Amino acid sequence: MVILSKKVLEVENLVFNYPDGTNALDGLSLSIEKGKKIAILGANGAGKSTLFLHLNGILKPKQGNIKFRGKKISYKKKELQNLRKNIGIVFQDPDMQLFSSSVFQEISFG
């Protein structure tokens, strides 16, 4: 009998430091089950955005594992593309995600 995990995302002992030495994540672990709604809350600088940047592979942890649908995230280009089809990020500040000053230029960018 095969028991399938209901966990969609698993984070195990995630550690990340920014290049300036700032400790952003220190041993973070969490799991998110299919169909569950969660909230990630914290003060400015608490590491919320850093966590989300890890969940879709933009940042790579110094230590720890992230699993999506039971499979450890791979940082190979093709596998990241597939991951990002399922886990997207919309930044709070549009200047962080738009490169051009017009919709036409932005869409043309690709």
C-alpha positions, -999 to +999 in steps of 0.1 A: +000+000+000+014+034-010+006+064+011+010+096-007+020+127+012-005+155+014+023+180+018+027+203-012+057+222+003+082+211+029+110+233+042+135+216+065+162+235+085+165+263+060+195+286+066+204+316+045+228+346+050+230+375+026+264+385+012+268+413+038+265+386+066+229+394+075+213+362+089+179+360+071+168+325+079+181+303+107+169+268+108+134+274+095+111+244+090+075+242+079+051+222+058+021+232+038-005+206+031-026+205-001-058+226+002-047+244+033-045+282+035-017+297+056-004+332+065+032+341+068+034+370+092+063+390+106+079+424+110+099+441+083+131+423+078+119+391+095+126+370+064+092+366+047+103+377+013+135+358+016+115+326+023+093+332-008+124+337-029+136+303-018+103+286-024+105+292-062+143+288-065+153+324-069+176+321-039+195+289-029+198+281+008+231+279+025+218+248+043+185+228+044+161+214+019+129+225+002+106+199-013+077+206-037+052+177-040+077+154-022+106+161-045+137+181-034+140+213-054+168+211-081+185+243-092+189+231-128+175+256-153+148+233-168+136+221-134+134+256-120+113+266-150+089+238-142+088+247-105+081+284-114+051+273-134+036+262-101+051+287-076+051+323-087+059+356-069+043+390-072+064+416-056+049+443-034+069+470-052+061+469-089+095+485-097+111+452-086+094+432-113+088+456-142+118+465-164+101+490-188+081+521-184+052+510-207+031+479-210+041+475-247+078+476-238+074+452-209+055+426-230+081+430-258+108+423-233+095+387-231 
